[in-house]
Every structure is written in C-alpha cells, then in structure tokens.
Amino acid sequence: MDLPLQGVRILDLTRMIAGPFGSMILADQGAEVIKIETPETGDPERAAGTPDEFVLGEGLHFLAVNRNKKSITLNLKIPEAREVFYDLVKVSDVVFDNFRPSIMAKLRCDYATLSKINPRIVCCSLSGFGSNGPYRDRPAWDVAIQGMSGVMSITGEPGGRPLRSGFAIGDTVPSLFSVIGILTALQARERTGKGSYVDLGMLDCLSSLLIYYATRNMATGYVPPLLGGRHINVSPWGSYRTRDNFIVLGVPGEKAWKRFCPAIGFDALTDDPRFATNNDRVKNAGKLTEVLEEFLTTNDTAHWLKLLQDVDVVCSPVHTVDRVVSDPQILARDMIVQVDHPVIGKYRMMGNPIKGSLIPKQRLESPPILGEHTKEILCGLLKYTEEKLERLRAIKAA
C-alpha cells in the first residue's frame, strides 16, 4: 500500500529543529524529502550539542529530526548551483525554507521567482516573525519566541522567574503548523491546479496557543501571572508532592471532586468551606496545595494512582524521559523505533505518532549522511552526466 504522501517531492532547505521536525513528519507519511545542505558543513544541527551528544561523530540532535530524508549538497550562492535548484523545482511539489524573509529573495529562490519556473510549486517559508511587520528581519531562536509569545509569562512558580518550556516548543510547534500549511496548500492545488505561498512566523504560531488566556485578556483585561502547574480556572490541577515523588491531578468540577476526596480517604476536604466549589478551590489554590500535599506525602505515588484510577479521576505520574521511553503504552503504540545508521549502527528514536489505516507501517530510513544522495538525485532524477556533477563539485557548487 502506498503511503498518503507517496509521489509528493519536497525540497527541504530548513535547518536546525524548526522546519526539519516538520519535514520529517511529511517524510514519515511517504513524501520524498530532499534535504538541500551547504557543501562541507551541511545543516548546522549536524554539529549542534555538547560532546556527550555525539556518537561516533554523528550528532544526536540531527539524527532525532531527519529520518526518511535524502541529502544533497548545493551552494545556492553560486549561480550554477541555483540552476540545479531550478531544475529540481521543475520536478518538485514543495519548497520549504526557514530563512529570514529577505534571504530567499536575495538567493532568487523566493516564491515570485520559483512560481514562474513551476506554477504548481508550493513554497512554505517559516521564519521568526513572518514576511511582514516591524520584526520581520530579526533573528529568532526558540527561547526568544517562548519569551515574546507569552508562554514564559505563565510558566514558572508564583514569585519566581519566567521559565522556558523544557523542550523547544518555539521550534516544534511552528514545525507542526508548517505541516498543516503545506498540506492545505497541496489540497488547494488539487482544486485549482496552481501552487501558492505559505507564510509562517514562529511568533504567530506559538502565540496562537494562548487561546483562552488571550481571549480573557482582551475581554476583561486579566493578565495571568506565573501559574506554576496550576490552571487559571480549575483546582486541583497540576503536580502535587507525594512521599516518593509527584502525582499529576486534574479534578475539573464538582462531580470529579466528590469522587476524588473519598477515593483518597480524605472526606474532610468535601466539608471544608474553603474548597466547597471549584471557584473556592481556584481562589484558595495555594492553601489547597498545602493541605493536599500534607496528606499525599503520607504515601507513595503508585498508591494514590491506584485509588484514583479505580474511580476514573484524571491522574498520572511525572515520568522522567527514561520512564517515558520504556512505558508500556508508548511501546504498545510503536512510539519507539529502531533505525540502522551507516556509521553508528542501530539506535532508537521516537516514532511516528500518526497512526491509521492509511499508514500501515513505519518508514525507517536512516537520517542521511551529508550529501549522500547528491549523485542519485542529480544523475538519476535530473539525468545529469557524471562529468557535469564533477564540474559542479569542482567549483564547490555541489
């Protein structure tokens, strides 16, 4: 069975995590993703990380977001390399980049140029701030986007400092929006026969997740403070200390509250006027945490999980990464896959979360060595002679 995106060819100019994570998702669905990298150095993510993040010289950062892709090298600053790129555009469906808006225009690889070469081409540009506005040419990294998007203003303990999310949501969330944008443009092309330009800003993507926080602010002027693990309108909600670790609780509304208190054997809570309603519990969330933790620290997390799961109260442990990758639910869903790399051999990584009848099995092609597929693509797909390829290499265009 063909995978859903079988036959879709994507020229991937993205680097680091913002972009490559999204193009890997598209590759997992069957798209042919041709990663175009700078000769000799390649994607900077190949060299990212501290020494303990490399295995036999291969960077784990790069390996984590580049499976199922092909790699060719082209220096798009050299006119001859640009001509090769234009030839690839003629036989491709998507060009995906994450440069600042002015860069693609300077390289003459922007949508205005490429759409004349191939009117069906879809160009998706993911930049820090999008193609217009006062910040359009500023550099952007995950931590800055988390700060500007409002995410950090509500992440951190009350009275403490704003904290970035522990993983790079400023990079990964925009990557997911890129996937949506590309698929939307491809679907529109099916109706119109014409390509289009998808313009994404990392700040737009992350700030869109404010959802009810922003709606409430614009309606009432409310500015949420640092919330810790709390919810602005539900309590208990978040992580609570137990004797051996923490437990995550979500107790929305009165029905859940009336199941929760007897389940843990703390019936007195239901009679405490400070916690009589959800509004009371939100108002007194700090005190509720204090009272709850005094009780919960009398036993271990596993004990409380068993009691609460038996009465259908939302709860979970706080897993460290090593526990996540060995969790039976994660394993049952094939979320840990093994890839065979030509340099480091077999290694495990997170799998494809998109399941269904159209995706019968995982695609597990190794992340490419730099330039591994240059000859295959140029001499095979484009029918260049080996002599022409050697001339391109001689002038460091490929």
N, C-alpha and C positions, 0 to 999 in steps of 0.2 A: 504493500500500500504506500502510495506517495504521501509525504508529509504535507501539511497545509500550505506551506510557502515554497514547495518544490517548484523550481523554474524561475523564482524571483532572484535577481542578481543585484547585490548591494555593494557599492564601492564605499568602503569604510575608511574615512580619514580621521576618525576620532582617536583620542589619546587618553591616557591615564584611566580613570574609572568612569567619569561622566561621559557616556557615549558607548565605550566598549561593553559595559554591562548590558546596555540595551541591544546592541548589535549581536551579542551572544544569545540573547533571548530569541531574536529573529533567526539566528543560525540554528538554534535548537528546534525551531519549527520547520526547518528544511530549506531556508534561504541560503543561497550561495553568497557568503560574505567574503569579499576580497579586501583584506586589510592592507591599505597602502601606507607604507612606512618610509621614513627617510633612510637612504643608504647608510650603512655602517652603524648608525646609532639606533634607529628604529623608534618605536613608541617609548617615550621616557619612562613609562611604567615598567619596562623591562629592567631598568636599573634602580627602581624605587625600593626603599626599605633599608633596614639595618642588616648587618652581616648574617644574623641568625634567620633572616627571611629569604635566604637563598639556599638552593640545593644543587650542588654541582654546577654552580654559576647561573642557574636558572631562577629568576625572581618569582616568588610565590604570589606577589601582587598581580603580576602579569598573567600567570597561569590561572588565577582564580576567575578571570573575566574574558578569556579569549579562546575557549574551546570551539571546535567546529568551524574554524575560520581558516582562510588561506592568507598567506603573507606574500606580498610583492614589494619591491623597493622602487620608488620613484622620487626624484628630487624635483618637485613641481616649480622650483625657482628657475630651472633650466628649460628653455623653450622646447628642446627635443623631448624632454620628459612630459611636458604639457601636451604635446601632440599625441604621445602614447595614451595619456589620460583621456584625451578627447576621443580616441579610438575606442577606449573602454566604455566611455559614456554612451557611444552609439549602440552598444550591445547590452546595456545595463538598464535597470529599472529605478534604482535609488542611488543618490549620492548623499552621504551622511557625514557631517563635519561638526566639530566643536571648537572652532577658532573664534576669535573676536570678529565681529561683522566685517570690518574693513579688510581682513586678511584674504578672504576668498575673492573679493573684488580685485585686490592687488595681484593675486595669482591668476586672474582671469579665469577663475573656476566657480564663479557665482552663478546663481540661477539664471540671471539675464543672459549670460554667455552660453551656459550649457543647454538651455531650453531651445536655442537656435540650432544647436548640434543635434539634439534629440528632443522634439516637442513632447514626448511622452515621459521624460525624465521627472522623477520626484526628487527634489532637493530638501533635505532636512538639516537645518542649522540649529545647533544647541550651543548657545553662548551664555555668559554670566547674566546678561541683562536684556537680551533680545536685540533686534536690529534698530531700534529707535529709543529715544529718551536720553536724559542727561548723563546716564551712566554707561551708555552702550559700549564705550571703548575701554572701560575699566577692566583690570584683571579680576578674576573670580576664582576662589577656591571654596571647597566645602565649608570650612569653618566660617568664612565671611558670609556666605549665603545663609548659613544657620543663624548667624547673628542678625542680619538685616531682615530676615523673613519673619521675625517674631518668635521663632521656635525657642531660641535660647532664653527669651524673656520669661517663659513659663516653665523652664526646665532647670531644676535646682531646688535645694531645700529653702524654705522661707527664712529670710535673714542671711542667706548665703550668697554665693556668686552665681551668675548665669552659667549654665553648663551646656556644652555641645552634646548632641546625642552620641552614644558610644560607637555607633557606626556611621558611615558617611552618607547620611540621608540627603545632604546637599548635592551629592553626586548621583546617588542611586535613584532617588525619586524622579529627578528630571530625566534620567535614562528611561524610566518606565513611561513617562509622558511622551518621550520620543518614539517609543514603540507604538503607542496609541496614535500619534500624529502620522507616522509613516503608514500604518495600516489603514488609517482613514483616507489618506491621500491616494493609496493604491486602490481602495474601494471606489473612490470618486472617479479615478481614471477608467475603471471598468464601465462607468456610465457615460463619461464624456469623451474618452479617448485621449485626453490631454493630461499632461503632468501638472505639477503645482509646487509651490514653495511652502514649506512648513517652518515657521519661525518660533523658536522656543527660547525662553530665558529661564535660567536656573532659579532666579529670584521669583519669577512668576509662578513657577511650578511649586516651589516649597511654600510660598506664602498662601497659595490656594488651599493648602491643607489646614489653614486656620479655621476654616468653615464657621462653626458656631461662635468661636471666640470673636472673629471679625464681625459677624452679623450682630452679636450682642453689643459690641463696642459701638458700632455705627447706629444702633437703635437706641442705646441707653447711655453711652459714654463710658461704660465699665471697662477698666483696664485690668486684666487678670495679673496677679502677682506671681512670683515664683511659687509653684504649687507643690513641689516635691513629687510624690507619687499620687497626690490627691486629684480628684475630679472637681470641677467647679460647681457641679450641682448634684452629685451623688456621694453618699458616705454610708458605710465604709467602702473605700475604693483605693487600691494601691497595695503596697507591700507592708507587712507587719512582722515584727520580730517574734520568733518562736524560741524554744530552748536551744535548738541547734542551728537555726538558720533564719530564713524568712518564708512567709507564705503570702501569696497574692490573693486578695479578696475583691470580689465585685458583688455588692449587695444592693441592687437597684430597687427601691420601692419597698412598700410595707409588707407585701406577701413574702418576698425574699427575706426580709428582716425577721419576720415571725418564724421562718424556718431556721434561720441562721442561729438565733440565740439558744433555742432548746437543743439544737444539734450539737453544739459545743459544750452544753451543760452550763450555760451562763444565763439562766432565766431572769435573773435580777435586772439584766440590761433592758428587757422589754418594759419594765416598770419604772425605769429612770426617766424623769420628765425632761432631762437634758437631751435625751435621744428618742423621744416619743415619736417623732415623724422624721421623714427624710430631711425636711428643711431644718429641723432642730439639729439633726446629726451633721449636716453641712455647716451650720453655724458654729457648732461645737466640735468640729472635726479634730482639732488638736487634742482636746480633752478625751474624745472618744479613742483616739490612737493610744493615748497614755493608759486609759483603763483597759482597753483590749490587750495591749502588749503585756501589761502586768499579769493578765490571765493566760494569754497564749504562751508565755515563756515558762509555764509550768509543764509543758510537754513539747514533744518534737513535731516538726512539720508533717511527717508522714502520718502521725496520729490524727492531726486536725484534718488533713486531706481526706482520710478515710471517712471520718464522720460527716464532712460536708459534702463529699461526692455522693454519699448514700442518700442525701436529701436534695440533690440537684442544685446545690449552691455553687455558683461560679468560683473556682479557686484553682490555684496551681502552685507548684514550687517555683523558685527562682533558679533556673538551671544555669550553670556555667557552661561555656562552649563545649567542653569535653563531654558533658552530660547530654547536650543537645545532639551531638553527632553520634551518640550511642542510644538515643531514646527509641524505644520500640515503635512508637507511632511514626517517627521520622524514617526509620528503617523500613517499616511496612509500606510507606509511600514512595519508596525508591528515591529518597531525597539525598542519599549518599551514594555517589557513583565512583567507579574506578576508571581512571584514564591511563593509557600506556604512552608515556612520553619517550621520544627517541633518545634523550640524554639522561634523564633521571629515572627512567623506568616507570613502574606503576605507582600512582599516587591517587589519593581520594580527594574528592571535592564535592561541594553542594550540587545537587541535581536540578533538573528542570521542574519547577512547581506546577507547570501547566499540564494537566492530565486530561484524558478523554479518548473517545473512540477514534478521533482523527489523528491521534498521536500514539500509535501502538507501542512504540518502544523508544528508549533513549538513544540519541545520537551521541557518540562518544569519541569523536575525533580529537586528537591531541591539539592543544594550542600550538600554533606554528612556530618553527624556528624563523628568525628574521630572514626574509627573502626566500623562504623555502619553495614557494610556488611561482617565482618570477618567470622561470623558463616555461613552466606548464601553461601559464596564462598568456604570456606574450607569444610564444611559439605555437601553442595549441589553440587557444581561443582566438587570438588575433592573427594567426598564421604568419608571424614574423619569421624571418630566417634566423638561424643561429648567428650568422655574420652580423645582422642588424642588431641583435641583442648584444653581441660583443662590442659593437661600436657605441651603443648606449652605455655600457659599463665602462668603456674606456674614457668617456667624458664625464663619468660619475653621475649620469642621469638616472641610472637604474642599478 
